[in-house]
Amino acid sequence: MAGRKPGDLKVLVDSDVIFDFIAARFRSYVETLRLFTLAEQGLIKIVTLPHLIISVWYIRGHMKIKNKSMYNSFSKLLTSIEVLDEPAKTITNALMVESTDFED
């Protein structure tokens, strides 16, 4: 990471990470809170894809979760992350990362 400045690193998050954060699901909330705190401090930039935002909102509705605090968390989240508008390019770049887990 030589030569990188704080905030240069982009972290692509999937719908599970977003849902864990806005629903404060205990099993992963501490890790997601740490991730979003790093973003809030400007140390990383969190990005996601448009269809993941839609999926999270759909799941929330399907699970009949309609509480105000989750809605507020979701709204705040959308102001602090970047929703990419180039999914094909992003997926192509992600495929270049050597990982055994495709979602990672």
Gaussian input, Z-matrix of N, CA and C with variables (Angstrom, degrees):
# hf/3-21g

backbone

0 1
 N
 C     1     B1
 C     2     B2     1     A1
 N     3     B3     2     A2     1     D1
 C     4     B4     3     A3     2     D2
 C     5     B5     4     A4     3     D3
 N     6     B6     5     A5     4     D4
 C     7     B7     6     A6     5     D5
 C     8     B8     7     A7     6     D6
 N     9     B9     8     A8     7     D7
 C    10    B10     9     A9     8     D8
 C    11    B11    10    A10     9     D9
 N    12    B12    11    A11    10    D10
 C    13    B13    12    A12    11    D11
 C    14    B14    13    A13    12    D12
 N    15    B15    14    A14    13    D13
 C    16    B16    15    A15    14    D14
 C    17    B17    16    A16    15    D15
 N    18    B18    17    A17    16    D16
 C    19    B19    18    A18    17    D17
 C    20    B20    19    A19    18    D18
 N    21    B21    20    A20    19    D19
 C    22    B22    21    A21    20    D20
 C    23    B23    22    A22    21    D21
 N    24    B24    23    A23    22    D22
 C    25    B25    24    A24    23    D23
 C    26    B26    25    A25    24    D24
 N    27    B27    26    A26    25    D25
 C    28    B28    27    A27    26    D26
 C    29    B29    28    A28    27    D27
 N    30    B30    29    A29    28    D28
 C    31    B31    30    A30    29    D29
 C    32    B32    31    A31    30    D30
 N    33    B33    32    A32    31    D31
 C    34    B34    33    A33    32    D32
 C    35    B35    34    A34    33    D33
 N    36    B36    35    A35    34    D34
 C    37    B37    36    A36    35    D35
 C    38    B38    37    A37    36    D36
 N    39    B39    38    A38    37    D37
 C    40    B40    39    A39    38    D38
 C    41    B41    40    A40    39    D39
 N    42    B42    41    A41    40    D40
 C    43    B43    42    A42    41    D41
 C    44    B44    43    A43    42    D42
 N    45    B45    44    A44    43    D43
 C    46    B46    45    A45    44    D44
 C    47    B47    46    A46    45    D45
 N    48    B48    47    A47    46    D46
 C    49    B49    48    A48    47    D47
 C    50    B50    49    A49    48    D48
 N    51    B51    50    A50    49    D49
 C    52    B52    51    A51    50    D50
 C    53    B53    52    A52    51    D51
 N    54    B54    53    A53    52    D52
 C    55    B55    54    A54    53    D53
 C    56    B56    55    A55    54    D54
 N    57    B57    56    A56    55    D55
 C    58    B58    57    A57    56    D56
 C    59    B59    58    A58    57    D57
 N    60    B60    59    A59    58    D58
 C    61    B61    60    A60    59    D59
 C    62    B62    61    A61    60    D60
 N    63    B63    62    A62    61    D61
 C    64    B64    63    A63    62    D62
 C    65    B65    64    A64    63    D63
 N    66    B66    65    A65    64    D64
 C    67    B67    66    A66    65    D65
 C    68    B68    67    A67    66    D66
 N    69    B69    68    A68    67    D67
 C    70    B70    69    A69    68    D68
 C    71    B71    70    A70    69    D69
 N    72    B72    71    A71    70    D70
 C    73    B73    72    A72    71    D71
 C    74    B74    73    A73    72    D72
 N    75    B75    74    A74    73    D73
 C    76    B76    75    A75    74    D74
 C    77    B77    76    A76    75    D75
 N    78    B78    77    A77    76    D76
 C    79    B79    78    A78    77    D77
 C    80    B80    79    A79    78    D78
 N    81    B81    80    A80    79    D79
 C    82    B82    81    A81    80    D80
 C    83    B83    82    A82    81    D81
 N    84    B84    83    A83    82    D82
 C    85    B85    84    A84    83    D83
 C    86    B86    85    A85    84    D84
 N    87    B87    86    A86    85    D85
 C    88    B88    87    A87    86    D86
 C    89    B89    88    A88    87    D87
 N    90    B90    89    A89    88    D88
 C    91    B91    90    A90    89    D89
 C    92    B92    91    A91    90    D90
 N    93    B93    92    A92    91    D91
 C    94    B94    93    A93    92    D92
 C    95    B95    94    A94    93    D93
 N    96    B96    95    A95    94    D94
 C    97    B97    96    A96    95    D95
 C    98    B98    97    A97    96    D96
 N    99    B99    98    A98    97    D97
 C   100   B100    99    A99    98    D98
 C   101   B101   100   A100    99    D99
 N   102   B102   101   A101   100   D100
 C   103   B103   102   A102   101   D101
 C   104   B104   103   A103   102   D102
 N   105   B105   104   A104   103   D103
 C   106   B106   105   A105   104   D104
 C   107   B107   106   A106   105   D105
 N   108   B108   107   A107   106   D106
 C   109   B109   108   A108   107   D107
 C   110   B110   109   A109   108   D108
 N   111   B111   110   A110   109   D109
 C   112   B112   111   A111   110   D110
 C   113   B113   112   A112   111   D111
 N   114   B114   113   A113   112   D112
 C   115   B115   114   A114   113   D113
 C   116   B116   115   A115   114   D114
 N   117   B117   116   A116   115   D115
 C   118   B118   117   A117   116   D116
 C   119   B119   118   A118   117   D117
 N   120   B120   119   A119   118   D118
 C   121   B121   120   A120   119   D119
 C   122   B122   121   A121   120   D120
 N   123   B123   122   A122   121   D121
 C   124   B124   123   A123   122   D122
 C   125   B125   124   A124   123   D123
 N   126   B126   125   A125   124   D124
 C   127   B127   126   A126   125   D125
 C   128   B128   127   A127   126   D126
 N   129   B129   128   A128   127   D127
 C   130   B130   129   A129   128   D128
 C   131   B131   130   A130   129   D129
 N   132   B132   131   A131   130   D130
 C   133   B133   132   A132   131   D131
 C   134   B134   133   A133   132   D132
 N   135   B135   134   A134   133   D133
 C   136   B136   135   A135   134   D134
 C   137   B137   136   A136   135   D135
 N   138   B138   137   A137   136   D136
 C   139   B139   138   A138   137   D137
 C   140   B140   139   A139   138   D138
 N   141   B141   140   A140   139   D139
 C   142   B142   141   A141   140   D140
 C   143   B143   142   A142   141   D141
 N   144   B144   143   A143   142   D142
 C   145   B145   144   A144   143   D143
 C   146   B146   145   A145   144   D144
 N   147   B147   146   A146   145   D145
 C   148   B148   147   A147   146   D146
 C   149   B149   148   A148   147   D147
 N   150   B150   149   A149   148   D148
 C   151   B151   150   A150   149   D149
 C   152   B152   151   A151   150   D150
 N   153   B153   152   A152   151   D151
 C   154   B154   153   A153   152   D152
 C   155   B155   154   A154   153   D153
 N   156   B156   155   A155   154   D154
 C   157   B157   156   A156   155   D155
 C   158   B158   157   A157   156   D156
 N   159   B159   158   A158   157   D157
 C   160   B160   159   A159   158   D158
 C   161   B161   160   A160   159   D159
 N   162   B162   161   A161   160   D160
 C   163   B163   162   A162   161   D161
 C   164   B164   163   A163   162   D162
 N   165   B165   164   A164   163   D163
 C   166   B166   165   A165   164   D164
 C   167   B167   166   A166   165   D165
 N   168   B168   167   A167   166   D166
 C   169   B169   168   A168   167   D167
 C   170   B170   169   A169   168   D168
 N   171   B171   170   A170   169   D169
 C   172   B172   171   A171   170   D170
 C   173   B173   172   A172   171   D171
 N   174   B174   173   A173   172   D172
 C   175   B175   174   A174   173   D173
 C   176   B176   175   A175   174   D174
 N   177   B177   176   A176   175   D175
 C   178   B178   177   A177   176   D176
 C   179   B179   178   A178   177   D177
 N   180   B180   179   A179   178   D178
 C   181   B181   180   A180   179   D179
 C   182   B182   181   A181   180   D180
 N   183   B183   182   A182   181   D181
 C   184   B184   183   A183   182   D182
 C   185   B185   184   A184   183   D183
 N   186   B186   185   A185   184   D184
 C   187   B187   186   A186   185   D185
 C   188   B188   187   A187   186   D186
 N   189   B189   188   A188   187   D187
 C   190   B190   189   A189   188   D188
 C   191   B191   190   A190   189   D189
 N   192   B192   191   A191   190   D190
 C   193   B193   192   A192   191   D191
 C   194   B194   193   A193   192   D192
 N   195   B195   194   A194   193   D193
 C   196   B196   195   A195   194   D194
 C   197   B197   196   A196   195   D195
 N   198   B198   197   A197   196   D196
 C   199   B199   198   A198   197   D197
 C   200   B200   199   A199   198   D198
 N   201   B201   200   A200   199   D199
 C   202   B202   201   A201   200   D200
 C   203   B203   202   A202   201   D201
 N   204   B204   203   A203   202   D202
 C   205   B205   204   A204   203   D203
 C   206   B206   205   A205   204   D204
 N   207   B207   206   A206   205   D205
 C   208   B208   207   A207   206   D206
 C   209   B209   208   A208   207   D207
 N   210   B210   209   A209   208   D208
 C   211   B211   210   A210   209   D209
 C   212   B212   211   A211   210   D210
 N   213   B213   212   A212   211   D211
 C   214   B214   213   A213   212   D212
 C   215   B215   214   A214   213   D213
 N   216   B216   215   A215   214   D214
 C   217   B217   216   A216   215   D215
 C   218   B218   217   A217   216   D216
 N   219   B219   218   A218   217   D217
 C   220   B220   219   A219   218   D218
 C   221   B221   220   A220   219   D219
 N   222   B222   221   A221   220   D220
 C   223   B223   222   A222   221   D221
 C   224   B224   223   A223   222   D222
 N   225   B225   224   A224   223   D223
 C   226   B226   225   A225   224   D224
 C   227   B227   226   A226   225   D225
 N   228   B228   227   A227   226   D226
 C   229   B229   228   A228   227   D227
 C   230   B230   229   A229   228   D228
 N   231   B231   230   A230   229   D229
 C   232   B232   231   A231   230   D230
 C   233   B233   232   A232   231   D231
 N   234   B234   233   A233   232   D232
 C   235   B235   234   A234   233   D233
 C   236   B236   235   A235   234   D234
 N   237   B237   236   A236   235   D235
 C   238   B238   237   A237   236   D236
 C   239   B239   238   A238   237   D237
 N   240   B240   239   A239   238   D238
 C   241   B241   240   A240   239   D239
 C   242   B242   241   A241   240   D240
 N   243   B243   242   A242   241   D241
 C   244   B244   243   A243   242   D242
 C   245   B245   244   A244   243   D243
 N   246   B246   245   A245   244   D244
 C   247   B247   246   A246   245   D245
 C   248   B248   247   A247   246   D246
 N   249   B249   248   A248   247   D247
 C   250   B250   249   A249   248   D248
 C   251   B251   250   A250   249   D249
 N   252   B252   251   A251   250   D250
 C   253   B253   252   A252   251   D251
 C   254   B254   253   A253   252   D252
 N   255   B255   254   A254   253   D253
 C   256   B256   255   A255   254   D254
 C   257   B257   256   A256   255   D255
 N   258   B258   257   A257   256   D256
 C   259   B259   258   A258   257   D257
 C   260   B260   259   A259   258   D258
 N   261   B261   260   A260   259   D259
 C   262   B262   261   A261   260   D260
 C   263   B263   262   A262   261   D261
 N   264   B264   263   A263   262   D262
 C   265   B265   264   A264   263   D263
 C   266   B266   265   A265   264   D264
 N   267   B267   266   A266   265   D265
 C   268   B268   267   A267   266   D266
 C   269   B269   268   A268   267   D267
 N   270   B270   269   A269   268   D268
 C   271   B271   270   A270   269   D269
 C   272   B272   271   A271   270   D270
 N   273   B273   272   A272   271   D271
 C   274   B274   273   A273   272   D272
 C   275   B275   274   A274   273   D273
 N   276   B276   275   A275   274   D274
 C   277   B277   276   A276   275   D275
 C   278   B278   277   A277   276   D276
 N   279   B279   278   A278   277   D277
 C   280   B280   279   A279   278   D278
 C   281   B281   280   A280   279   D279
 N   282   B282   281   A281   280   D280
 C   283   B283   282   A282   281   D281
 C   284   B284   283   A283   282   D282
 N   285   B285   284   A284   283   D283
 C   286   B286   285   A285   284   D284
 C   287   B287   286   A286   285   D285
 N   288   B288   287   A287   286   D286
 C   289   B289   288   A288   287   D287
 C   290   B290   289   A289   288   D288
 N   291   B291   290   A290   289   D289
 C   292   B292   291   A291   290   D290
 C   293   B293   292   A292   291   D291
 N   294   B294   293   A293   292   D292
 C   295   B295   294   A294   293   D293
 C   296   B296   295   A295   294   D294
 N   297   B297   296   A296   295   D295
 C   298   B298   297   A297   296   D296
 C   299   B299   298   A298   297   D297
 N   300   B300   299   A299   298   D298
 C   301   B301   300   A300   299   D299
 C   302   B302   301   A301   300   D300
 N   303   B303   302   A302   301   D301
 C   304   B304   303   A303   302   D302
 C   305   B305   304   A304   303   D303
 N   306   B306   305   A305   304   D304
 C   307   B307   306   A306   305   D305
 C   308   B308   307   A307   306   D306
 N   309   B309   308   A308   307   D307
 C   310   B310   309   A309   308   D308
 C   311   B311   310   A310   309   D309

   B1=1.4438
   B2=1.5242
   B3=1.3113
   B4=1.4562
   B5=1.5226
   B6=1.3143
   B7=1.4491
   B8=1.5235
   B9=1.3184
   B10=1.4680
   B11=1.5197
   B12=1.3115
   B13=1.4526
   B14=1.5282
   B15=1.3459
   B16=1.4579
   B17=1.5290
   B18=1.2886
   B19=1.4550
   B20=1.5117
   B21=1.3482
   B22=1.4625
   B23=1.5298
   B24=1.3249
   B25=1.4574
   B26=1.5248
   B27=1.3341
   B28=1.4591
   B29=1.5188
   B30=1.3309
   B31=1.4589
   B32=1.5245
   B33=1.3317
   B34=1.4602
   B35=1.5144
   B36=1.3194
   B37=1.4609
   B38=1.5228
   B39=1.3338
   B40=1.4560
   B41=1.5255
   B42=1.3111
   B43=1.4642
   B44=1.5224
   B45=1.3290
   B46=1.4624
   B47=1.5219
   B48=1.3044
   B49=1.4676
   B50=1.5267
   B51=1.3045
   B52=1.4646
   B53=1.5245
   B54=1.3208
   B55=1.4620
   B56=1.5260
   B57=1.3317
   B58=1.4693
   B59=1.5254
   B60=1.3218
   B61=1.4573
   B62=1.5252
   B63=1.3187
   B64=1.4718
   B65=1.5238
   B66=1.3457
   B67=1.4641
   B68=1.5243
   B69=1.3367
   B70=1.4739
   B71=1.5249
   B72=1.3365
   B73=1.4706
   B74=1.5237
   B75=1.2957
   B76=1.4593
   B77=1.5235
   B78=1.3162
   B79=1.4643
   B80=1.5246
   B81=1.3023
   B82=1.4676
   B83=1.5193
   B84=1.3058
   B85=1.4569
   B86=1.5278
   B87=1.3195
   B88=1.4673
   B89=1.5256
   B90=1.3392
   B91=1.4633
   B92=1.5244
   B93=1.3272
   B94=1.4661
   B95=1.5239
   B96=1.3227
   B97=1.4617
   B98=1.5229
   B99=1.3227
   B100=1.4694
   B101=1.5337
   B102=1.3260
   B103=1.4547
   B104=1.5293
   B105=1.3255
   B106=1.4516
   B107=1.5271
   B108=1.3270
   B109=1.4599
   B110=1.5272
   B111=1.3337
   B112=1.4674
   B113=1.5286
   B114=1.3207
   B115=1.4698
   B116=1.5261
   B117=1.3163
   B118=1.4579
   B119=1.5329
   B120=1.3426
   B121=1.4647
   B122=1.5237
   B123=1.3297
   B124=1.4570
   B125=1.5179
   B126=1.3285
   B127=1.4583
   B128=1.5269
   B129=1.3197
   B130=1.4612
   B131=1.5212
   B132=1.3179
   B133=1.4623
   B134=1.5221
   B135=1.3209
   B136=1.4580
   B137=1.5149
   B138=1.3277
   B139=1.4555
   B140=1.5248
   B141=1.3163
   B142=1.4636
   B143=1.5148
   B144=1.3094
   B145=1.4618
   B146=1.5265
   B147=1.3215
   B148=1.4648
   B149=1.5275
   B150=1.3249
   B151=1.4689
   B152=1.5224
   B153=1.3389
   B154=1.4606
   B155=1.5189
   B156=1.3163
   B157=1.4656
   B158=1.5290
   B159=1.3190
   B160=1.4638
   B161=1.5272
   B162=1.3217
   B163=1.4706
   B164=1.5227
   B165=1.3214
   B166=1.4686
   B167=1.5200
   B168=1.3229
   B169=1.4652
   B170=1.5284
   B171=1.3203
   B172=1.4692
   B173=1.5265
   B174=1.3197
   B175=1.4649
   B176=1.5250
   B177=1.3216
   B178=1.4621
   B179=1.5245
   B180=1.3196
   B181=1.4562
   B182=1.5181
   B183=1.3328
   B184=1.4646
   B185=1.5288
   B186=1.3281
   B187=1.4628
   B188=1.5206
   B189=1.3277
   B190=1.4661
   B191=1.5331
   B192=1.3350
   B193=1.4653
   B194=1.5212
   B195=1.2838
   B196=1.4568
   B197=1.5283
   B198=1.3299
   B199=1.4590
   B200=1.5243
   B201=1.3123
   B202=1.4680
   B203=1.5300
   B204=1.3357
   B205=1.4670
   B206=1.5301
   B207=1.3338
   B208=1.4578
   B209=1.5296
   B210=1.3086
   B211=1.4582
   B212=1.5272
   B213=1.3312
   B214=1.4661
   B215=1.5252
   B216=1.3452
   B217=1.4695
   B218=1.5276
   B219=1.3227
   B220=1.4607
   B221=1.5276
   B222=1.3114
   B223=1.4688
   B224=1.5199
   B225=1.3264
   B226=1.4626
   B227=1.5213
   B228=1.3122
   B229=1.4616
   B230=1.5250
   B231=1.3063
   B232=1.4652
   B233=1.5260
   B234=1.3156
   B235=1.4628
   B236=1.5250
   B237=1.3390
   B238=1.4614
   B239=1.5300
   B240=1.3240
   B241=1.4618
   B242=1.5269
   B243=1.3051
   B244=1.4617
   B245=1.5231
   B246=1.3192
   B247=1.4622
   B248=1.5247
   B249=1.3171
   B250=1.4639
   B251=1.5153
   B252=1.3127
   B253=1.4521
   B254=1.5180
   B255=1.3259
   B256=1.4582
   B257=1.5335
   B258=1.3312
   B259=1.4627
   B260=1.5252
   B261=1.3160
   B262=1.4680
   B263=1.5261
   B264=1.3243
   B265=1.4623
   B266=1.5280
   B267=1.3113
   B268=1.4585
   B269=1.5159
   B270=1.3142
   B271=1.4633
   B272=1.5234
   B273=1.3053
   B274=1.4686
   B275=1.5208
   B276=1.3284
   B277=1.4679
   B278=1.5222
   B279=1.3184
   B280=1.4653
   B281=1.5260
   B282=1.3222
   B283=1.4540
   B284=1.5262
   B285=1.3202
   B286=1.4659
   B287=1.5335
   B288=1.3339
   B289=1.4551
   B290=1.5262
   B291=1.3248
   B292=1.4595
   B293=1.5179
   B294=1.3105
   B295=1.4666
   B296=1.5158
   B297=1.3090
   B298=1.4534
   B299=1.5289
   B300=1.3094
   B301=1.4632
   B302=1.5267
   B303=1.3303
   B304=1.4566
   B305=1.5228
   B306=1.3632
   B307=1.4557
   B308=1.5143
   B309=1.3336
   B310=1.4582
   B311=1.5086
   A1=111.49
   A2=115.24
   A3=118.94
   A4=109.81
   A5=115.07
   A6=119.81
   A7=114.68
   A8=117.10
   A9=119.45
   A10=110.27
   A11=114.10
   A12=120.28
   A13=108.01
   A14=116.77
   A15=118.71
   A16=109.87
   A17=116.39
   A18=121.54
   A19=114.30
   A20=117.62
   A21=120.53
   A22=111.82
   A23=116.70
   A24=120.92
   A25=109.65
   A26=115.84
   A27=121.17
   A28=108.39
   A29=115.70
   A30=122.20
   A31=107.76
   A32=115.73
   A33=120.71
   A34=108.70
   A35=117.01
   A36=120.87
   A37=109.68
   A38=114.47
   A39=119.54
   A40=110.39
   A41=115.83
   A42=120.60
   A43=112.48
   A44=118.50
   A45=120.29
   A46=111.26
   A47=116.90
   A48=120.96
   A49=110.04
   A50=116.50
   A51=120.62
   A52=110.06
   A53=116.98
   A54=120.20
   A55=111.04
   A56=117.04
   A57=120.25
   A58=110.80
   A59=116.04
   A60=120.59
   A61=111.87
   A62=117.41
   A63=118.60
   A64=112.64
   A65=117.07
   A66=119.99
   A67=111.23
   A68=116.59
   A69=122.77
   A70=110.29
   A71=115.65
   A72=119.59
   A73=108.63
   A74=115.79
   A75=122.54
   A76=113.80
   A77=117.56
   A78=119.69
   A79=113.77
   A80=118.25
   A81=120.74
   A82=113.82
   A83=117.61
   A84=120.03
   A85=112.80
   A86=117.73
   A87=120.42
   A88=110.37
   A89=116.77
   A90=119.98
   A91=111.69
   A92=116.24
   A93=117.94
   A94=110.81
   A95=116.75
   A96=119.82
   A97=109.86
   A98=117.30
   A99=121.26
   A100=110.21
   A101=116.46
   A102=121.35
   A103=111.31
   A104=116.62
   A105=119.98
   A106=111.97
   A107=117.84
   A108=121.29
   A109=110.31
   A110=116.92
   A111=120.49
   A112=110.60
   A113=115.80
   A114=119.71
   A115=110.72
   A116=116.03
   A117=120.16
   A118=111.26
   A119=115.85
   A120=120.95
   A121=112.02
   A122=116.67
   A123=121.04
   A124=114.08
   A125=117.42
   A126=120.92
   A127=112.39
   A128=116.89
   A129=122.63
   A130=107.91
   A131=116.09
   A132=121.46
   A133=106.87
   A134=116.51
   A135=120.93
   A136=108.62
   A137=114.90
   A138=121.37
   A139=108.65
   A140=115.64
   A141=121.37
   A142=108.68
   A143=115.72
   A144=121.76
   A145=110.39
   A146=117.64
   A147=120.51
   A148=114.32
   A149=117.36
   A150=118.66
   A151=112.37
   A152=117.74
   A153=119.99
   A154=111.18
   A155=117.05
   A156=120.84
   A157=109.35
   A158=115.93
   A159=120.89
   A160=110.28
   A161=117.23
   A162=121.27
   A163=111.66
   A164=117.06
   A165=120.50
   A166=110.32
   A167=116.44
   A168=119.69
   A169=110.83
   A170=117.11
   A171=121.34
   A172=110.68
   A173=117.17
   A174=121.46
   A175=110.17
   A176=115.54
   A177=120.01
   A178=110.65
   A179=116.69
   A180=120.60
   A181=112.79
   A182=115.69
   A183=120.58
   A184=111.38
   A185=116.55
   A186=121.19
   A187=111.21
   A188=115.84
   A189=121.91
   A190=111.96
   A191=115.84
   A192=121.02
   A193=107.03
   A194=116.15
   A195=119.39
   A196=111.60
   A197=117.14
   A198=117.15
   A199=112.08
   A200=114.76
   A201=122.71
   A202=112.10
   A203=117.42
   A204=118.85
   A205=111.20
   A206=117.20
   A207=119.36
   A208=109.90
   A209=116.53
   A210=120.21
   A211=110.33
   A212=116.58
   A213=120.68
   A214=111.09
   A215=116.98
   A216=120.84
   A217=110.52
   A218=116.44
   A219=121.16
   A220=110.16
   A221=116.50
   A222=120.44
   A223=111.00
   A224=117.18
   A225=121.18
   A226=110.30
   A227=116.06
   A228=120.74
   A229=110.80
   A230=116.74
   A231=120.81
   A232=112.73
   A233=117.32
   A234=119.63
   A235=111.79
   A236=116.99
   A237=119.10
   A238=114.16
   A239=117.31
   A240=119.60
   A241=109.22
   A242=114.47
   A243=120.32
   A244=108.41
   A245=116.37
   A246=121.02
   A247=106.09
   A248=115.01
   A249=120.58
   A250=111.29
   A251=116.04
   A252=120.14
   A253=111.40
   A254=116.75
   A255=121.65
   A256=110.09
   A257=118.14
   A258=119.76
   A259=114.79
   A260=118.27
   A261=119.77
   A262=110.73
   A263=116.86
   A264=120.75
   A265=110.44
   A266=116.64
   A267=121.09
   A268=111.27
   A269=116.86
   A270=120.61
   A271=110.16
   A272=116.81
   A273=120.20
   A274=110.72
   A275=117.27
   A276=120.49
   A277=111.32
   A278=117.40
   A279=121.13
   A280=111.22
   A281=117.15
   A282=120.43
   A283=112.14
   A284=116.51
   A285=120.95
   A286=112.24
   A287=116.91
   A288=120.98
   A289=107.99
   A290=115.68
   A291=119.56
   A292=109.69
   A293=116.06
   A294=121.97
   A295=108.54
   A296=115.54
   A297=119.42
   A298=111.95
   A299=116.94
   A300=121.93
   A301=107.91
   A302=117.30
   A303=121.54
   A304=112.40
   A305=117.08
   A306=119.36
   A307=111.93
   A308=117.88
   A309=120.36
   A310=109.84
   D1=18.30
   D2=178.56
   D3=-60.15
   D4=137.14
   D5=178.10
   D6=85.74
   D7=-6.58
   D8=178.37
   D9=-85.41
   D10=145.47
   D11=175.63
   D12=-101.71
   D13=157.39
   D14=175.11
   D15=-54.16
   D16=136.19
   D17=179.45
   D18=92.68
   D19=-8.61
   D20=178.32
   D21=-73.61
   D22=-28.78
   D23=-177.15
   D24=-77.66
   D25=122.77
   D26=176.79
   D27=-101.59
   D28=134.26
   D29=179.43
   D30=-117.04
   D31=117.38
   D32=178.41
   D33=-84.75
   D34=122.02
   D35=179.76
   D36=-107.74
   D37=146.66
   D38=178.69
   D39=-98.43
   D40=-178.96
   D41=-175.14
   D42=-64.81
   D43=-32.16
   D44=178.75
   D45=-62.95
   D46=-42.89
   D47=179.87
   D48=-64.78
   D49=-44.22
   D50=179.47
   D51=-62.83
   D52=-45.93
   D53=-178.64
   D54=-65.68
   D55=-41.62
   D56=177.03
   D57=-56.00
   D58=-40.89
   D59=-177.92
   D60=-70.41
   D61=-52.96
   D62=-174.04
   D63=-72.82
   D64=-26.34
   D65=178.70
   D66=-92.46
   D67=-5.25
   D68=-177.57
   D69=52.16
   D70=45.22
   D71=178.70
   D72=-67.53
   D73=122.68
   D74=-170.41
   D75=-54.83
   D76=-41.93
   D77=-172.11
   D78=-61.00
   D79=-26.11
   D80=-177.80
   D81=-129.73
   D82=0.95
   D83=-171.68
   D84=-62.23
   D85=-40.23
   D86=-178.12
   D87=-60.25
   D88=-44.21
   D89=-179.78
   D90=-67.39
   D91=-42.03
   D92=-179.56
   D93=-69.02
   D94=-36.26
   D95=177.25
   D96=-61.88
   D97=-41.32
   D98=177.98
   D99=-61.29
   D100=-43.70
   D101=179.91
   D102=-61.33
   D103=-48.47
   D104=-178.15
   D105=-71.37
   D106=-26.78
   D107=174.61
   D108=-67.06
   D109=-42.19
   D110=176.10
   D111=-58.94
   D112=-39.47
   D113=178.60
   D114=-67.64
   D115=-42.23
   D116=-179.96
   D117=-62.97
   D118=-31.94
   D119=178.56
   D120=-80.58
   D121=-3.95
   D122=178.63
   D123=80.52
   D124=13.47
   D125=-178.72
   D126=-83.05
   D127=-26.99
   D128=175.75
   D129=-139.25
   D130=167.39
   D131=174.90
   D132=-120.78
   D133=127.13
   D134=179.12
   D135=-95.41
   D136=131.30
   D137=178.16
   D138=-127.97
   D139=155.71
   D140=175.67
   D141=-149.30
   D142=176.73
   D143=-178.36
   D144=-105.15
   D145=149.62
   D146=-176.47
   D147=-54.81
   D148=-42.41
   D149=-176.60
   D150=-67.21
   D151=-22.99
   D152=178.13
   D153=-71.83
   D154=-37.25
   D155=176.19
   D156=-62.11
   D157=-44.53
   D158=179.40
   D159=-63.15
   D160=-41.88
   D161=179.91
   D162=-62.27
   D163=-43.27
   D164=179.56
   D165=-62.20
   D166=-44.63
   D167=-179.82
   D168=-64.92
   D169=-37.94
   D170=177.65
   D171=-64.72
   D172=-46.63
   D173=179.94
   D174=-60.49
   D175=-43.87
   D176=178.71
   D177=-56.46
   D178=-45.71
   D179=179.26
   D180=-67.46
   D181=-40.05
   D182=-179.86
   D183=-65.07
   D184=-33.78
   D185=179.33
   D186=-82.92
   D187=2.87
   D188=179.50
   D189=60.74
   D190=32.67
   D191=176.34
   D192=-90.76
   D193=110.39
   D194=-176.27
   D195=-130.56
   D196=21.47
   D197=-177.45
   D198=-73.25
   D199=150.66
   D200=-174.48
   D201=-64.57
   D202=-37.09
   D203=-176.72
   D204=-67.16
   D205=-34.83
   D206=178.44
   D207=-69.49
   D208=-40.07
   D209=177.01
   D210=-60.88
   D211=-44.14
   D212=179.03
   D213=-63.44
   D214=-41.60
   D215=178.05
   D216=-61.88
   D217=-41.34
   D218=-179.65
   D219=-64.97
   D220=-44.01
   D221=179.05
   D222=-62.59
   D223=-44.01
   D224=178.99
   D225=-64.13
   D226=-40.95
   D227=179.74
   D228=-58.73
   D229=-43.32
   D230=-178.06
   D231=-64.45
   D232=-22.61
   D233=177.18
   D234=-84.79
   D235=-13.73
   D236=-175.35
   D237=-109.94
   D238=-2.05
   D239=177.61
   D240=-121.04
   D241=163.24
   D242=177.56
   D243=-103.90
   D244=125.20
   D245=175.54
   D246=-94.47
   D247=114.49
   D248=-175.05
   D249=-70.34
   D250=142.92
   D251=177.71
   D252=-110.18
   D253=12.88
   D254=178.54
   D255=-124.90
   D256=62.20
   D257=-175.18
   D258=-56.48
   D259=-41.32
   D260=-177.12
   D261=-63.01
   D262=-44.88
   D263=178.99
   D264=-64.00
   D265=-41.56
   D266=-179.66
   D267=-63.87
   D268=-43.86
   D269=179.43
   D270=-64.64
   D271=-41.96
   D272=177.90
   D273=-60.25
   D274=-44.56
   D275=177.64
   D276=-64.31
   D277=-39.45
   D278=-179.66
   D279=-64.56
   D280=-32.80
   D281=179.52
   D282=-66.99
   D283=-20.66
   D284=179.85
   D285=-78.18
   D286=-15.63
   D287=179.97
   D288=-78.09
   D289=128.68
   D290=179.70
   D291=-78.74
   D292=110.22
   D293=179.71
   D294=-151.16
   D295=147.39
   D296=177.52
   D297=-84.45
   D298=-13.24
   D299=-179.27
   D300=-109.94
   D301=111.23
   D302=-176.71
   D303=-55.70
   D304=-41.33
   D305=-178.54
   D306=-63.98
   D307=-33.45
   D308=177.96
   D309=-64.89

